[in-house]
């Protein structure tokens, strides 16, 4: 790192759990972010600001006026732009030292698997079960850690599924794939700061996983009730009969 980067990341480098070696590791890391909405925006911005060297953002939607209440990487002038492109511009303005790839389509099948194979970890910031299950299957196949987040109304949740660990469940262990439609904020609503809280936690957990520091949320489900500000953490077990990761 040169002097500019040392100064940019100095507050992280001061942390004994990170130091120079950890910052260098972040600079070499690659993360895939699926979804550039309420969760993907803060998660991507904090990862870029923290110095994660290569971010890939995938989203097939365009920026709409109703997105601006919570999707903080997009601005009024971005309405009509592809979300992945808009997010990329914001991230590069925040940290031009981070490489950002924008994928303006829904990642599926072989294309999704190829991106997951290349990533050190994946952040699922999507808003529907179909995408979540497909991303989960790709991560299990590639043995890539998955940081999953969700937010609706005043309720948020975060969990990590790490197929590198024999005791870690996958997303399918927590939620059976029965074809139900996920309730979305377009139908139920969501309070703006909640998505920032959940996305920020996803970014923090991603950094911890990349650096192998602290105790991650692997095998646990963190729940937040924003109306009462009560946090709960549930232990998740791997399901032996899970159709995705089971024996």
N, C-alpha and C positions, 0 to 999 in steps of 0.2 A: 504494500500500500504506500502511496505517496503521502505528502504532508496534508493535502486537501482531504483525502479520505480518512486519514487519522483524526483530523479535526471533525469531520462530518460525523464519524461514528464514535467520537471520544467518550460520550456518556455511556455507551454500551461497553466499550473496551475497558472502562474503569471497573466494571463488574468482574469479580474474580471468577465467576462461572463462565465468563465469555473470553475476556482478555484478547490479545492479538490473534491467538490461534482460532478462537471461536469466530471472530469477525472474518478472518480469512476463509473459514469453512462456510460461512453464510454467503460470502461473495462467490464461492464456487458452486453453490446449491442451485437447484432447479425445482420450481414448484408449478403445478398445474392448478388453476383456479377455474372451476366449472360454475359459471354464472357471474355476471357483472352487475348484479342488482343490489338489494339492501344489505346482504351479507358480503358479497364479493367485493363491493367497493371499499369498505373500511378494511377488510382483510388484506386486499391487494395493496392499499395505500400504506398500511403499516409494514407490510413485508418489503415493499420498495424502499420506504424510509429507513428500515432497519438494515438494508444493504443486501438482501437476497439477490443474487446476481442475475438470475434468469427467471422471469415470470411468463407463463403462457396463460392468457385469459380467453376463455371460450364462451360466447353467448351469441345466439342467433337473433335476438330482439333488437329493436331500435328504441332510442330514448324517447319517452313520452312525458308530457307535462306532469302527469300524476306520479312519475318516478322520482321527481326532484325533492319530494318531501322527505326521502330517506336514503336515496342512492347518491351518496355525497361525492362520487367521482365524476358525476355528470352535472352540467350547468345549463342555464336557460338557452344559451346559444348552441347547445349540443342537440336540442330537440330535432328528431329526424335522423340523427346519425346512428350508425350501428353502435350498440353499447360497448362492444369489445374495442372498437376504434376510439370512442370517446374516453374510455377508461385508460387506454394506452397513452393518449395524449396527456391526461392528468398525471399519470405515474411518471412519465418522462420529464414533465415540468417539475415534479417533486424531486426526482432523483435521476438525472441524466446518465448516471453510471450504471443503472440497472438496465439490462436488456429485457424488452417487453415484446412478446409476440401476441398479436390479436387474431383470433380465429372467429370469424363472423358467421358461424354456422353451428347447428346442433351437432355436437360430437356424438357419433354412434359407431357401433361395430368396429371394423378394423382401424378406422381413423382414431376412435377413442382409445382403443387398446394400444396403438402406436404411441400416442401422447402419454398415456399412463406408464408405458414401458420406459420412456425416457426421463420421467420425473422422479425426483427423490421422494416426493410426497404429493398428495392430492388434497385440495380443499373442495369439498362439496358444498357449494353455496347456491344450489339450485332450489326450485320451489315446487317440485313435483316428484311423486314416487317413482314414475317410470325412469326418469333420469337417475335418481338415487340408486335404484336397484342395478341399473346398467353400469354406473360408475363403480359401485361396490363389487360387482362381478369382475370388472376389469382390474381392480386393485387386488383382489384375491388371486387372480391369475398371475399378475405381475409381482405379487408379494410386495406391494407398495403401500405404505401407511396412508390411511384415509382419515382426514379431519372433517367430521360432519357437523353441520350447524343447521338450525331451523329457528324461525321466529314467526309468530302469528299473534294477533291481538296484543296482549301484554305478556305472552309466555315465550320463553326461549329455552333452547337446549343445545348442548354441545357434547360430542363423544368422539373418541378416537378408536379406530379399528385397525389393528396392526397385524397383518397376516404373517409377518416375520416371526411373531411370537406364537408358540403352540397353544397358549392359554387364552389368546385374544379372540373374542367373538367377532363376527362381521355384522354389517348392517342388517342382513337378512336374518341373523339370529335374534335381533331385537324386534324387527318388524317382518312378519311373514308376507311374502309376495302373493297377494290374493287378488290383485287387479283393481283394488279400490282407487278412486280418484282422491288425491290429496287435497285437503282444504287449503285454498290459497288466500293471500292477503287481499287479492282483488275481490274476493267474496266476503271475507270475514274482517278485513282491516288489520292494521298493525300500527303501533305507536312508533314514531320515527327513531328515538334514541335506542330502543330495544335492539334494532338491527345493528346499530353501531356497537353495542355491548357484545352481542353474540359474535359479530365479525371480528372484533378486536380479540376476543378470547380465542377464536380460531387462529388468528395470527400469532398470538403468544404461544399457543400449544404447538403450532408448526415450528416456531423457532426452537422450542424445547426439544422437540423430536429431532430436528436437524442437528442439534448440538449434543443430544443425549444428556441433557441436564434436568435436574429436578425430578418430580413425579408427574408424569403426564396423565391425561384422562383415558389412557388405554384401559379398556375393560370397565369403564365407569361412564355413567350418564349424568351430566350436570344439568340441573333444571333451575330455571329462574321464574318466579312469579313477580312481574314488574309492578303489580298493583300493591303488593304487600312487601316487596323487596325481600322475599324469603328465598333462600337457596337450598336446594336439596341435591344430594349426590347418591346415585344408586349404583350398586355393583352389578355388572353384567357378566353372565357366564356364557361360555361358548356352547352352542346347542349341538349335541353329537349327531343329530339327524338333520341339521341345516342343509338344504339343497345346494347351497353355494360353497360353504367351507367345511361341511361335516365329513365324517369318514365314509 
